[in-house]
Amino acid sequence: MPGKRHDNYCLGESLVLDDADPLNWIGDKGFIGNGMITPFRKTAGGELLDWQKEFNIQVNKIRWVIEQVIANFKTWRIMHTDYRRPVETFTATISAVIGLHFYRMV
């Protein structure tokens, strides 16, 4: 997307949610309202319940790993150049790369 846009705006513009079921997706507080798993936001002048705090901790542990993987991907040269294979193979290729990366981490 051209310009400085929030990820939630780009997600909406991409129309990905039109054909997908985001119930098992995890996002940060900026994605609240999209039907995905997000941390609880503290209400104005209120506090979170203990179970909400624990839920946020668990969600953020998962998100931390995802953010580390994204940061690692950004250092790869292939991510800074054009994709040279047929565009129909992109999903399978990136899925394989992600799988190999997580396999290496184990």
N, CA and C of each residue as an Amber inpcrd file, in Angstrom:
protein
   318
   0.8470000  -1.1720000   0.0000000   0.0000000   0.0000000   0.0000000
   0.8970000   1.2410000   0.0000000   0.5980000   2.1690000  -0.8570000
   1.3980000   3.3960000  -0.8600000   1.1130000   4.2490000   0.3720000
   2.1270000   4.9450000   0.8270000   1.9560000   5.8340000   1.9760000
   2.0420000   5.0870000   3.2890000   1.9250000   5.8460000   4.3570000
   1.9850000   5.2690000   5.6950000   0.5740000   4.8820000   6.1050000
   0.3250000   3.6110000   6.1880000  -0.9920000   3.0880000   6.5480000
  -0.8510000   2.0620000   7.6590000  -1.8470000   2.0040000   8.5400000
  -1.8710000   1.0000000   9.5910000  -2.1310000  -0.3650000   8.9630000
  -1.5790000  -1.4120000   9.5700000  -1.7630000  -2.7680000   9.0600000
  -3.2460000  -3.1300000   8.9470000  -4.0710000  -2.6600000   9.8790000
  -5.4920000  -2.9680000   9.8500000  -6.1540000  -2.3630000   8.6060000
  -5.7520000  -1.1700000   8.2320000  -6.2780000  -0.5460000   7.0160000
  -5.8830000  -1.3810000   5.7980000  -4.6170000  -1.7880000   5.7410000
  -4.1330000  -2.5780000   4.6140000  -4.8490000  -3.9250000   4.5490000
  -5.1120000  -4.5210000   5.6930000  -5.8430000  -5.7820000   5.7370000
  -7.2360000  -5.5990000   5.1550000  -7.9050000  -4.5350000   5.5290000
  -9.2400000  -4.2620000   5.0010000  -9.2280000  -4.0180000   3.5040000
  -8.2370000  -3.2740000   3.0280000  -8.1280000  -2.9710000   1.5990000
  -7.7720000  -4.2100000   0.7750000  -7.0720000  -5.1600000   1.3880000
  -6.6480000  -6.3500000   0.6560000  -7.7960000  -7.3150000   0.3940000
  -8.8920000  -7.1560000   1.1120000 -10.0740000  -8.0190000   1.0020000
  -9.8000000  -9.4660000   1.4170000  -8.6970000  -9.7030000   2.1370000
  -8.3580000 -11.0490000   2.6000000  -9.4590000 -11.5970000   3.5050000
 -10.0200000 -10.7400000   4.3380000 -11.0370000 -11.2020000   5.2820000
 -12.3490000 -11.5810000   4.5980000 -12.5420000 -11.1730000   3.3460000
 -13.7590000 -11.5300000   2.6300000 -13.8480000 -13.0210000   2.3520000
 -12.7170000 -13.6650000   2.1000000 -12.6930000 -15.0850000   1.7560000
 -12.0690000 -15.9590000   2.8290000 -11.7070000 -15.3790000   3.9680000
 -10.9940000 -16.1420000   4.9970000 -11.7880000 -16.1660000   6.2960000
 -11.4170000 -17.1020000   7.1500000 -12.0190000 -17.2090000   8.4740000
 -10.9490000 -16.8490000   9.4960000 -10.9640000 -15.6100000  10.0090000
  -9.8890000 -15.1560000  10.8970000 -10.0390000 -15.5950000  12.3520000
 -10.9310000 -16.5370000  12.6440000 -11.1550000 -16.9280000  14.0440000
  -9.9080000 -17.4730000  14.7210000  -8.9890000 -18.0480000  13.9630000
  -7.7590000 -18.5880000  14.5450000  -6.5500000 -17.7020000  14.2790000
  -6.7640000 -16.5190000  13.7570000  -5.6800000 -15.5690000  13.5390000
  -5.4020000 -14.8180000  14.8250000  -4.1690000 -14.3870000  15.0120000
  -3.8000000 -13.6230000  16.1970000  -3.2960000 -12.2560000  15.7490000
  -3.8280000 -11.2160000  16.3730000  -3.4090000  -9.8660000  16.0510000
  -3.1830000  -9.0490000  17.3090000  -2.6060000  -7.8640000  17.1380000
  -2.4300000  -6.9960000  18.2910000  -3.7040000  -6.1830000  18.5150000
  -3.6620000  -5.2720000  19.4660000  -4.8640000  -4.5130000  19.8190000
  -5.3890000  -3.6610000  18.6760000  -4.5560000  -3.3890000  17.6830000
  -4.9880000  -2.6190000  16.5180000  -5.9600000  -3.3700000  15.6240000
  -6.0930000  -4.6790000  15.8350000  -6.9700000  -5.5000000  15.0070000
  -8.2670000  -5.8920000  15.7270000  -8.5300000  -5.3190000  16.8900000
  -9.7680000  -5.6170000  17.6120000 -10.9510000  -5.2840000  16.7100000
 -11.9140000  -6.1930000  16.6610000 -13.1100000  -5.9740000  15.8570000
 -13.1010000  -6.6940000  14.5180000 -12.0070000  -7.3730000  14.1990000
 -11.9270000  -8.1110000  12.9310000 -12.2580000  -9.5860000  13.0850000
 -12.6460000 -10.0140000  14.2700000 -13.0050000 -11.4080000  14.4860000
 -11.8260000 -12.3200000  14.7630000 -10.6540000 -11.7400000  15.0370000
  -9.4800000 -12.5630000  15.3270000  -9.1390000 -12.4970000  16.8170000
  -8.2390000 -13.3490000  17.2390000  -7.8080000 -13.3740000  18.6340000
  -6.9150000 -12.1660000  18.8710000  -7.2970000 -11.3300000  19.8150000
  -6.5240000 -10.1360000  20.1610000  -6.4810000 -10.0060000  21.6800000
  -5.4780000  -9.3090000  22.2060000  -5.4530000  -9.0540000  23.6470000
  -6.6420000  -8.1760000  24.0520000  -7.0150000  -8.2790000  25.2950000
  -8.0730000  -7.4160000  25.8240000  -7.5160000  -6.0180000  26.0260000
  -8.3200000  -5.0270000  25.7390000  -7.9460000  -3.6360000  25.9480000
  -8.5710000  -3.1820000  27.2660000  -7.7840000  -2.4890000  28.0580000
  -8.2650000  -1.9600000  29.3270000  -9.2500000  -0.8280000  29.0390000
 -10.3870000  -0.8330000  29.7220000 -11.3580000   0.2390000  29.5460000
 -10.8610000   1.4970000  30.2490000 -11.3550000   2.6350000  29.8240000
 -10.9450000   3.9120000  30.4270000 -11.2600000   3.9030000  31.9190000
 -10.2470000   4.0950000  32.7260000 -10.4260000   4.1350000  34.1730000
 -10.6530000   2.7800000  34.8120000 -10.5550000   1.7110000  34.0400000
 -10.7950000   0.3720000  34.5790000  -9.5470000  -0.4750000  34.5700000
  -9.6760000  -1.6490000  35.0990000  -8.5810000  -2.6170000  35.1310000
  -9.0590000  -3.9160000  34.4880000  -8.1190000  -4.6920000  33.9960000
  -8.4510000  -6.0000000  33.4600000  -8.6270000  -6.9920000  34.6000000
  -9.4900000  -7.9730000  34.3730000  -9.6410000  -9.0560000  35.3360000
  -8.4140000  -9.9580000  35.2610000  -8.1790000 -10.7390000  36.3090000
  -6.9920000 -11.5980000  36.3380000  -6.9500000 -12.5540000  35.1440000
  -8.0990000 -13.1390000  34.7750000  -8.1090000 -14.0770000  33.6580000
  -7.8370000 -13.3540000  32.3420000  -8.2240000 -12.0840000  32.2240000
  -7.9400000 -11.3100000  31.0250000  -6.4440000 -10.9880000  30.9290000
  -5.8380000 -10.6880000  32.0750000  -4.3950000 -10.4460000  32.1000000
  -3.6340000 -11.6980000  31.6750000  -4.0400000 -12.8460000  32.1840000
  -3.3910000 -14.1160000  31.8280000  -3.5900000 -14.4250000  30.3420000
  -4.7980000 -14.1680000  29.8390000  -5.0690000 -14.3560000  28.4180000
  -4.1320000 -13.4850000  27.5810000  -3.9920000 -12.2130000  27.9620000
  -3.1070000 -11.2920000  27.2370000  -1.6650000 -11.7820000  27.2420000
  -1.2210000 -12.3270000  28.3710000   0.1440000 -12.8530000  28.4670000
   0.3370000 -13.9850000  27.4700000  -0.6290000 -14.9080000  27.4120000
  -0.5230000 -16.0450000  26.5040000  -0.5580000 -15.6060000  25.0410000
  -1.4490000 -14.6760000  24.7050000  -1.5250000 -14.1670000  23.3330000
  -0.2220000 -13.4750000  22.9600000   0.3070000 -12.6770000  23.8640000
   1.5290000 -11.9320000  23.5700000   2.7590000 -12.8310000  23.4600000
   2.7630000 -13.9720000  24.1610000   3.8600000 -14.9350000  24.0030000
   3.8760000 -15.4820000  22.5770000   2.7040000 -15.7740000  22.0500000
   2.6100000 -16.2750000  20.6780000   2.9960000 -15.1730000  19.7000000
   2.4740000 -13.9780000  19.9210000   2.7610000 -12.8560000  19.0300000
   4.2540000 -12.5270000  19.0170000   4.9260000 -12.6690000  20.1480000
   6.3570000 -12.3790000  20.2200000   7.1260000 -13.2580000  19.2410000
   6.8050000 -14.5450000  19.2140000   7.4760000 -15.4660000  18.2980000
   7.2180000 -15.0420000  16.8560000   5.9720000 -14.7040000  16.5540000
   5.6230000 -14.2840000  15.1960000   6.3910000 -13.0250000  14.8140000
   6.4580000 -12.0500000  15.7120000   7.1900000 -10.8050000  15.4290000
   8.6790000 -11.0750000  15.1950000   9.2570000 -12.0230000  15.9350000
  10.6660000 -12.3730000  15.7420000  10.8920000 -12.9900000  14.3670000
   9.9640000 -13.8510000  13.9420000  10.0730000 -14.4730000  12.6220000
   9.9860000 -13.4100000  11.5310000   9.0400000 -12.4850000  11.6600000
   8.8960000 -11.4130000  10.6670000  10.1680000 -10.5730000  10.6080000
  10.7230000 -10.2370000  11.7660000  11.9640000  -9.4540000  11.7950000
  13.0950000 -10.2090000  11.1060000  13.1480000 -11.5230000  11.3110000
  14.1760000 -12.3410000  10.6780000  13.9770000 -12.3670000   9.1680000
  12.7370000 -12.5420000   8.7080000  12.4550000 -12.5500000   7.2710000
  12.9000000 -11.2550000   6.6110000  12.7250000 -10.1430000   7.2950000
  13.0650000  -8.8480000   6.7110000  14.5600000  -8.7050000   6.4430000
  15.3720000  -9.5380000   7.0730000  16.8150000  -9.4690000   6.8430000
  17.2420000 -10.2940000   5.6380000  16.3520000 -11.1070000   5.0910000
  16.6990000 -11.9720000   3.9730000  16.7080000 -11.1750000   2.6740000
  17.7360000 -11.3070000   1.9100000  17.8600000 -10.5680000   0.6490000
  16.7100000 -10.8790000  -0.3050000  16.2780000 -12.1250000  -0.3520000
  15.2080000 -12.4990000  -1.2740000  13.9370000 -11.6910000  -1.0220000
  13.7540000 -11.2090000   0.2070000  12.5690000 -10.4180000   0.5200000
  12.6930000  -8.9830000  -0.0050000  13.8960000  -8.5870000  -0.4350000
  14.1180000  -7.2320000  -0.9420000  14.2170000  -7.1810000  -2.4610000
  14.0600000  -8.3290000  -3.1000000  14.1410000  -8.3790000  -4.5540000
  12.8260000  -8.9100000  -5.1040000  12.6890000  -8.8680000  -6.4040000
  11.4750000  -9.3700000  -7.0360000  11.3560000 -10.8760000  -6.8590000
  10.1240000 -11.3430000  -6.7650000   9.8540000 -12.7810000  -6.7400000
   9.9950000 -13.2750000  -8.1690000  10.9240000 -14.2010000  -8.4040000
  11.2690000 -14.5820000  -9.7700000  10.5510000 -15.8220000 -10.2710000
   9.7000000 -16.3840000  -9.4670000   8.9730000 -17.5790000  -9.8900000
   7.5670000 -17.1740000 -10.3310000   6.8100000 -18.0860000 -10.9360000
   5.4250000 -17.7470000 -11.3060000   4.6350000 -17.3540000 -10.0560000
   3.8410000 -16.3090000 -10.1770000   3.1460000 -15.7770000  -9.0060000
   2.2090000 -16.8120000  -8.3830000   1.7260000 -17.7710000  -9.1610000
   0.8410000 -18.8180000  -8.6200000   1.5510000 -19.7000000  -7.5980000
   2.8890000 -19.7290000  -7.6260000   3.6470000 -20.5790000  -6.7090000
   4.0380000 -19.8600000  -5.4220000   3.7000000 -18.5650000  -5.3100000
   4.1560000 -17.7880000  -4.1580000   3.6620000 -18.3760000  -2.8350000
   2.3680000 -18.7130000  -2.7550000   1.8150000 -19.2290000  -1.4950000
   2.5200000 -20.5080000  -1.0670000   2.7060000 -21.4310000  -1.9900000
   3.3850000 -22.6870000  -1.6530000   4.8390000 -22.4330000  -1.2670000
   5.5010000 -21.5340000  -1.9750000   6.9090000 -21.2530000  -1.6940000
   7.0780000 -20.6240000  -0.3210000   6.2920000 -19.5980000  -0.0140000
   6.4460000 -18.9120000   1.2720000   6.0420000 -19.8460000   2.4160000
   5.0530000 -20.7190000   2.1860000   4.6720000 -21.6960000   3.2160000
   5.8290000 -22.6550000   3.4950000   6.5130000 -23.0780000   2.4500000
   7.6590000 -23.9660000   2.6390000   8.7780000 -23.2670000   3.3990000
   9.0370000 -22.0200000   3.0600000  10.0810000 -21.2550000   3.7490000
   9.7350000 -21.0950000   5.2250000   8.4910000 -20.7640000   5.5180000
   8.0650000 -20.6080000   6.9110000   8.2130000 -21.9250000   7.6610000
   7.7790000 -23.0230000   7.0290000   7.9100000 -24.3340000   7.6600000
   9.3510000 -24.6880000   7.9630000  10.2380000 -24.4370000   7.0160000
  11.6540000 -24.7130000   7.2350000  12.2500000 -23.8400000   8.3260000
  11.8190000 -22.5960000   8.3640000  12.3250000 -21.6920000   9.3990000
  11.9170000 -22.1800000  10.7870000  10.6340000 -22.5400000  10.9550000
  10.1870000 -23.0150000  12.2580000  10.8360000 -24.3600000  12.6090000
  11.0530000 -25.2170000  11.6050000  11.7280000 -26.4990000  11.8530000
  13.1300000 -26.2490000  12.3790000  13.8090000 -25.2480000  11.8200000
  15.1660000 -24.9150000  12.2530000  15.1750000 -24.4120000  13.6890000
  14.1130000 -23.7160000  14.0950000  14.0570000 -23.1430000  15.4480000
  13.8630000 -24.2100000  16.5140000  13.3230000 -25.3660000  16.1460000
  13.0190000 -26.4180000  17.1230000  14.2320000 -27.1750000  17.5200000
